[in-house]
């Protein structure tokens, strides 16, 4: 099927992820920012619906405190804002938890959401999984999102391992994963992006593991 009605979901591209405790570690944050802005510029060119989200916590919180530097959008996103964009704040992972987002996407007759922004390991994966339950397709741009290093009682994982693993996981079921350049071509052509499925991914995984 062609002619899919897409919306670009710009998730939490806030200063915290560039100079705060939650600095994106992989892919390089300036590289991902450049791809996010490329996607945003393409969406504006195509008159694609755009949602811009900000994670927001109460004043005095260590991160994302309302009105703080940490909470503010990165300047490259701020200067690209347009009146027709849907803006919303959220306190949970999924973009759909932003006030009015789900209804606005429905009003725009969106069939597929394209997720860019941060973080791969939190809000991006939550948004893609939430889209499935709402009957929407999802796409994730692997070079326009990013992860952080994590360590806790369950173990330790690098940002690179985390990001790459989650891209494989997402593509196996929840979202079509691609890079920004390929997505822009598909968006301009009005074509869908291919996505694997759990069965195929499992078979291929077993074949590679036992080869």
LINQUI-V604623 format. One record per residue. N is the residue number from 1. PHI is phi in whole degrees, 0 to 359 (none if undefined). OMEGA is omega in degrees with one decimal (none if undefined). D_CENTER is the distance of its C-alpha to the mean C-alpha in Angstrom with 1 decimal. Layout:
<<N	PHI	OMEGA	D_CENTER> <N	PHI	OMEGA	D_CENTER>>
This chain:
<<1	none	177.2	23.3> <2	242	177.4	22.4> <3	80	179.3	21.5> <4	302	176.8	18.3> <5	276	-177.7	17.3> <6	262	165.9	13.6> <7	227	176.2	11.6> <8	269	179.9	8.8> <9	252	-178.3	6.5> <10	264	-169.8	6.4> <11	264	164.7	5.6> <12	51	176.5	8.7> <13	275	-171.2	9.7> <14	247	-175.8	13.0> <15	302	179.8	16.1> <16	309	-175.9	16.0> <17	280	-179.5	13.6> <18	248	-178.2	16.1> <19	221	-179.3	19.5> <20	251	179.5	19.3> <21	298	-175.1	19.6> <22	263	-179.2	16.0> <23	306	177.0	15.9> <24	297	-176.8	13.3> <25	251	179.4	15.6> <26	204	-13.6	14.1> <27	300	-179.5	13.4> <28	307	-171.5	15.4> <29	299	179.6	13.6> <30	292	176.0	15.6> <31	293	179.6	14.8> <32	293	177.6	11.0> <33	299	179.5	11.9> <34	300	179.4	14.2> <35	285	175.1	11.8> <36	299	-179.5	9.4> <37	292	175.0	12.8> <38	298	179.1	13.9> <39	296	-179.7	11.3> <40	294	177.7	12.2> <41	296	178.6	15.8> <42	294	178.6	15.8> <43	298	178.8	14.4> <44	295	178.1	17.2> <45	301	-175.8	19.7> <46	267	-176.4	19.1> <47	55	179.2	19.2> <48	280	174.3	15.9> <49	302	-177.9	14.9> <50	229	173.4	12.3> <51	245	177.9	11.0> <52	244	-174.1	10.7> <53	248	172.6	10.4> <54	226	173.1	12.3> <55	286	-173.4	13.1> <56	223	175.0	16.9> <57	240	-177.0	19.8> <58	297	175.7	23.6> <59	306	-179.3	25.6> <60	93	177.4	26.7> <61	294	-177.3	23.7> <62	292	176.4	23.1> <63	223	174.9	19.5> <64	58	177.7	17.8> <65	297	-176.0	21.3> <66	310	177.6	21.5> <67	85	-176.6	22.8> <68	275	174.8	22.5> <69	299	179.2	21.4> <70	303	-177.8	18.7> <71	284	-172.3	17.4> <72	294	175.2	17.6> <73	295	173.2	15.0> <74	301	-177.4	15.4> <75	305	-179.9	18.3> <76	292	174.8	16.6> <77	277	-178.4	14.3> <78	306	-175.7	17.2> <79	284	178.7	19.5> <80	262	-178.6	17.4> <81	297	177.7	17.3> <82	233	-178.9	19.3> <83	302	-176.4	21.3> <84	281	177.4	19.9> <85	291	172.2	16.3> <86	270	177.2	15.5> <87	249	179.7	15.1> <88	204	172.1	14.9> <89	257	-179.6	15.1> <90	210	176.9	14.3> <91	243	178.3	15.9> <92	247	-174.4	14.2> <93	292	-173.3	10.9> <94	294	175.1	9.9> <95	300	-178.8	8.9> <96	290	176.2	12.1> <97	281	175.5	14.1> <98	294	-175.2	14.1> <99	302	174.8	17.6> <100	79	-175.1	18.2> <101	295	-177.1	14.7> <102	300	-179.4	15.7> <103	294	-179.3	19.0> <104	297	178.2	17.8> <105	296	177.3	15.6> <106	295	178.7	18.8> <107	296	178.7	21.0> <108	278	179.4	19.1> <109	58	-179.8	19.7> <110	284	177.5	16.2> <111	252	-176.7	16.1> <112	222	174.4	12.7> <113	255	176.0	9.2> <114	250	-172.2	7.0> <115	258	170.5	3.2> <116	228	178.5	3.2> <117	110	-164.7	4.6> <118	230	-9.2	6.1> <119	256	174.3	7.3> <120	309	-170.9	6.9> <121	274	179.0	10.0> <122	218	-172.5	9.6> <123	288	-179.2	7.3> <124	292	-179.1	4.4> <125	292	177.4	7.6> <126	296	-179.3	9.4> <127	292	-179.8	7.5> <128	297	179.3	8.1> <129	293	178.7	11.5> <130	294	179.7	12.3> <131	300	-178.8	11.8> <132	302	-177.5	14.5> <133	290	-179.8	16.9> <134	260	177.5	16.7> <135	75	179.7	17.6> <136	252	170.9	14.6> <137	284	178.6	13.2> <138	221	173.9	9.6> <139	229	176.1	8.3> <140	233	178.6	5.8> <141	267	-171.2	7.0> <142	294	-179.8	8.6> <143	262	176.6	10.2> <144	234	176.8	7.6> <145	213	-176.9	5.9> <146	193	-175.0	8.8> <147	233	177.4	11.0> <148	239	172.2	14.4> <149	292	178.2	17.8> <150	228	174.1	18.9> <151	208	176.9	22.4> <152	203	-175.9	24.2> <153	298	-178.8	27.0> <154	274	-179.8	25.3> <155	145	-177.7	24.9> <156	227	178.9	23.2> <157	216	178.6	20.3> <158	282	178.7	19.2> <159	300	-179.8	15.8> <160	295	177.5	16.4> <161	300	-177.4	17.6> <162	297	-178.1	14.8> <163	298	-176.9	12.0> <164	295	177.9	14.2> <165	297	-178.6	15.3> <166	291	175.5	12.0> <167	296	177.5	11.2> <168	295	178.8	14.7> <169	301	-178.8	14.4> <170	300	-176.4	11.4> <171	291	-179.4	13.3> <172	283	-176.2	16.4> <173	201	-166.5	15.7> <174	273	-172.0	12.4> <175	203	169.3	10.6> <176	280	-178.5	11.8> <177	257	179.6	10.5> <178	207	176.2	11.7> <179	261	-173.7	12.0> <180	296	-177.8	11.7> <181	299	179.4	15.5> <182	295	179.6	15.8> <183	296	179.9	13.2> <184	299	177.6	15.1> <185	299	-179.7	18.3> <186	294	179.6	17.3> <187	296	179.5	16.2> <188	293	179.5	19.5> <189	275	-177.7	21.4> <190	71	-177.9	19.9> <191	250	177.8	19.6> <192	282	175.1	17.4> <193	258	-179.7	15.8> <194	289	176.3	17.5> <195	227	176.2	16.2> <196	283	174.8	18.4> <197	220	-172.9	19.7> <198	297	-179.1	20.8> <199	297	180.0	24.5> <200	298	179.8	24.1> <201	297	179.4	21.8> <202	293	179.4	24.4> <203	297	179.9	27.3> <204	296	178.1	25.9> <205	297	179.5	25.1> <206	295	179.7	28.6> <207	298	-179.3	30.2> <208	291	-178.3	28.6> <209	290	-176.2	29.5> <210	256	-178.8	33.1> <211	291	none	33.7>>
